[in-house]
Amino acid sequence: MHPAEPDHPLLRNLNPPQREAVTHANGPLLILAGAGSGKTTVITRRIAWLIEEEGVRPGSILAMTFTNKAAGEMAERVQRLVSVPAGQLWVSTFHSFCTRILRREGDRTPVGRDFVIFDPSDQRSLVKQVLAELKLAEKQFHPKKMLEVISDFKNRCLLPQEAREEAMDPWTRKVLDVYDLYQRGLKQNRACDFDDLLLHTERLFRDEAVQATYAERFRYILVDEYQDTNKAQYLLVQHLARRHHNLCVVGDEDQSIYGWRGADIRNILDFQRDFPEAVQIKLEQNYRSTQKILDAASSVIANNTQRLGKTLWTDLGAGHSITFKLLDEGRLEAEFVVQRIREERRAYPGARMAVLYRANWQSRQLEEALRGENMPYKLVGGTKFYERQEVKDLLAYLRLVSNPFDLVSFRRSVNAPSRGVGPTTLARIEAAIPEGGTALEGVAALLRAGELKGRAQRELVRFLDLFRKAADEAKALGLSALVRWVLVESGYVQMLEEEATLEAEGRLRNLEEFISAAAEAESLGLRLAEFLDRVTLASDTDELEEAALLSLMTIHCAKGLEFPVVFLVGMEEDVFPNRNARETEDGIEEERRLFYVAITRAQHKLYLTAARRRRMMGQEVLCMPSRFLRELPAEGLETPIRWGTELYQSGQGAQAPRGFGGGGGTSVSSELNRIRGFFERVKGVAAAESPAPARPAEPAPEEERSGGWPKGTRVLSPRFGRGVITAATGNGDGLTYTVRFPEGEKRIMARFGMLEKEV
């Protein structure tokens, strides 16, 4: 038998493009592997083919991917195909590979061979030391933000002195001072962070002698998920393959969804520019989904310009049409999904199903609807809504407002955000509690006695004042307004604003969703104590996870998974695509790729849902349909979607949007106006009743549409008074001003800062 015959054991049951990919021995190879096209099978059989049929030594093959799980599965499958001792295979993640190289060659690097690897906690401790040494305030240079920016520089292979060439504004130059001292601290500790593993190895391979040694050792290189590589990973691969060109990369540009963490889609798009002689093979036969699902995915992704192009097909048949359901509001959307899950379980008994959403904050109403039906579910890749740190912190404040005797809630809230109250001070407070009294009375007693000093004294005066006012505010304000008042007066929102990280942004969105939960409870006539009882009962649901066949997760978490039935919720502008993505065409294209990933998780049935109205920060807003909906093929839908203003006409007095698909439902200025309006109501400037559904925003002033107020603009802050803008960074929801106030400079996110232009 000729070794390349289809009946060869390593080629059995492969389609022609898969066989071609497996047997291509020498020279650069680009495998465009569509969703569900048997990519892992091709990769592992290709490695086995090189060993068994091409006579390549196992140790000469280097295969790299992104997760330990994927690397372990790949190595295990190769060992089942050919008899190779595990120690001879170089199948690993990028970081594991770099660690092995640095352990061998570390004497050529700043940290030596015997370095330790700092985890995120170690990194934060070192950054805090650096900030103290540079006398930089953590409020302006939050440690987590510093690490995000430093990580971005490292992923772009820029050391501090190199990054200074592109640093224009004073804030970035200060960050580079932090980066420089942080790297010195790592060197002094003989330590690497995770990004250093890539950075130092890439630098090492710039040495011609080292590069030649490892290029000779690894004659065949294979990289999985190539569309997810950042610049450092890209350069590592280029160094190793530059001499022999035996590089095989596998990926799908249509599933490049990690641009926010440094992945560069151009790496896969430009592969044939880097290697003009490269062979390109497309794996387009899908073994997962029915044709109508694949047609929907292909129709949507065809609207992207950053792609090489492929068309998925299957021999599994046409299958069911896609169901789109528009509900009047978010709670009804969640109830519809739960009802359909029950129906689909009769059609697919014992089958795993998934509800997918764009962002974690969307899980709240789904979780409540599932608990209401006592339906087991598993939340994947996240924490249940009412168990998230920021939600539990806020609940501690509200419980203490409702019940001042709650010592557990006092202990949690008194240092959220941090007020410098350590274990010793906390013990003194508790010892000062009068018999039958509260912890707040204990604080007051210590303050009267003058036993608290410094920061703790100043912060506890404000803390006590908050709760003295809270009783009156609870009577004067509605439930959702009280929640917002607590968030602002406690300093919690300011803490997250100053952090200004992706994590902080997600936590802010969760707090916004909590405000919406309070507004829903308020509409049912619930008071604070009743709302807290409801939340407590809702969070006591551990038993619901047992043997759950239903998974709730973000689309990012779902990549690589498949389910017979998939529900994709929140198909609205500003939700999906995410409101931050509207700022650039690249952002919209990545969101569209995310939609493509979501569609292709479904094997047999796909439901898409949206709401006409949704609560945002407790206020009911009129939503616009996602632009992606009209990119779906009409023939693949169960019922046609009517395009026009009647699609989202609520019938509740809110005007329908005038346009469709060209932008989001609100501009940056209208979002700020909405937030300002709330705080005016909180302060008693306007009535505190629930607002009517929002009308479409008026066009933003030209200066705001272009990215915010210019440097030198005089502004008013309800918290810090009059100030002058000295710098602005970011745009859209990420727009952040540096403002000089009498007490010093503050960095304030425009979205939450309630800044007003002084006239």
BELQUIZI-V840440 format. One record per helix or strand of 3 or more residues. SS is the DSSP state (H for helix, E for strand). FROM is the first residue (numbers start at 1). LEN is the number of residues. Records with the same first field share a line. If there is no record, write none. Layout:
# BELQUIZI-V840440
SS=FROM-LEN, FROM-LEN
This chain:
# BELQUIZI-V840440
H=16-8, 39-14, 58-3, 68-14, 86-3, 94-15, 120-15, 143-13, 160-7, 170-19, 194-11, 208-10, 226-3, 231-11, 253-3, 259-3, 266-4, 271-4, 291-11, 330-18, 360-13, 385-3, 389-14, 407-7, 423-9, 439-10, 454-23, 479-11, 492-8, 502-22, 528-12, 542-4, 555-4, 579-5, 585-15, 627-5, 634-3, 645-4, 668-15, 702-4, 732-3, 750-4
E=29-5, 61-5, 90-4, 220-4, 247-5, 279-5, 322-8, 353-5, 550-5, 563-6, 602-15, 619-4, 714-4, 721-9, 736-6, 744-6
